[in-house]
Amino acid sequence: MAVLLGVIGYYFWSSHNPLSHSLRTNLAAQMNPPLSGENAIELLDVKKQKNGAYLASVKYYFTGAPAHARLFVSAKGENSNESLFSGASKPLLRGHNAIEIEIGYPYMHQRGFESTRTEKAINTDRVVAAIVANEKDAVVSTKSLSIVWPPSQTYHENKSLLSQPLDKLYDEAVTMIDDGFEHSLASAKRRLEIILLEQPQNAPAHIELARVAMKTNWGPEGLFQAEQFIATALKYDPNSANAKVLQGYVFAHQKKYAEAEKSLVEARDKGTKNLWLWANWGDLLEMQGKSAPAVEKYLQALQGERPRNTYDRAREYSYRKLFKLYEKDDVIERTEALHKQRVADFSEQPCHAAEYAMFKTTRQGDFKAGKTLAQDAIGNGCKRDTAKQALGISSYYAWANSTGEQALNEQSQARINFPESPMLLAELARFERGVPVIKKLVANGLQIDQMGNERSTALAISLTQKEHAAAKRLLRLGAKHTITTQYGDYPLSLIPLMNRDIDGIKLMREHGVDYSKLKWGNTSAAEMAKRFGDADLIKALGLPVTRA
């Protein structure tokens, strides 16, 4: 034990004692005496790499002394850190050697002795290579080279992106475009630009740029830009079914219905697993008022196994479109089957069960099953307000259909999950089954024109959302269209006009609104409609259409 403690003590002393370090260095020098000659940097060359970094090629001669010397390479400029110990470094090998070393992003003096990376573009005018053990005895070589360094964050982001394989950049871009957030779209565009800089003929990248153009600039201009990107993609790859699928979408939204159908037919004939073919085709038919054929196309997107790739979005989109069309036609059995299929199809997304819960309660009156489904959705991790609202709605239905202590318990749970508010009334009014619940709420003290934030009422919410059936029920229950609402202090009967909602305008006129007498401040409804330049809108208001 004494011997062991002695060895440990010696090791600790030798590793921390400066004299011991000097002895070891001298011993190493005696065992490997320096080579003849002097340390020298024989060549310094610098080249910019594909990823934006600068690579220094250095040839040097090192005698082996000083033993702890290293090779440092750095870019220098005005206000830069002038220490030869700054920058990238590598250990030295004895004799003549050639190495490559990436020049690190330059540090700049900012305040006093503090050295930090700047967030502005900076210039350096030389690259310095040095064999350094101490500043006094350093061997230095300098190469004049002007480099403009982007801001630090930009430099490192670009370096990271430009170092990645192009197929990885493409996959990341697709995911970011699917996300649809503004910052994601900007990042996706940068990745696609990098791809096309190296591969201008990459048709899929041009197609994705078309998607970026539409998502960042929706309207005639963005659609036109998308059309151009798709045309370029088809020049490089005339057989691209994906290009034809997206072209059909663009043409449809430009109201070029014949051209849109032609593109979609061509995509189908080429053969594709892209489910947006059917979703876009359904949209095209729906835009032309062809609901039944549209349903058939949306159903095509639901056939077979879920792809579990980017086309899952088209499958989910088709579910949503079918729910709206089925709701319009009041196809209860088909709607329930669709809900069951979607819950099973996307089992990892618990919020779909919340929508199923709302359906069970409001469309079938089965508030017990609705409550169970909503509780399952919340228990399985659904964080959306819709889950709490579905649970609240089912509790309000249960409250309206119970008495005594049970009714009190249901009301308590209902208020916890969906407080009494204009939004609650608007949601209940969407279906006829909710009318008795509204009546009981009103009898219990809730006003049909209860004000919410921004002085909104249930009727204002329904009109804004173009829920015409709900608005009609609320009017039947006594809601007033003369109330001023929102920040603009205008009567809510003007909401359909501002939304260019012809069906909403017709509903208001059926309930006594005379748009020829309606004003917002000093502006009449007629003047507002004329500014839109929409003859159908003016006609819907019951106003004379003047011809130019």
Secondary structure, 3 states (H helix, E strand, C coil): CHHHHHHHHHHHHHHHCHHHHHHHHHHHHHHCCCCCCCCEEEEEEEEECCCCCEEEEEEEEECCCCCCCEEEEEEECCCECCCCCCCEEEECCCEEEEEEEEECCCCEEEECCEEECCCCCEEEEEEEEEEECCCCCCEEEEEEEEEEECCHHHHHHHHHHHCCCHHHHHHHHHHHHHHCCHHHHHHHHHHHHHHHHHCCCCHHHHHHHHHHHHHHCCCHHHHHHHHHHHHHHHHHCCCCHHHHHHHHHHHHHCCCHHHHHHHHHHHHHHCCCCCHHHHHHHHHHHHCCCHHHHHHHHHHCCCCCCCCCCCHHHHHHHHHHHHHHHHHHCCHHHHHHHHHHHHHHCCCCCHHHHHHHHHHHHCCCCHHHHHHHHHHHHHCCCCCHHHHHHHHHHHHHHHHCCCHHHHHHHHHHHHHHCCCCHHHHHHHCCCHHHHHHHHHHHHCCCCCCCCCHHHCCHHHHHHHCCCHHHHHHHHHCCCCCCCEECCCCEEHHHHHHHCCCHHHHHHHHHCCCCCCCCEECCEEHHHHHHHHCCHHHHHHCCCCCCCC
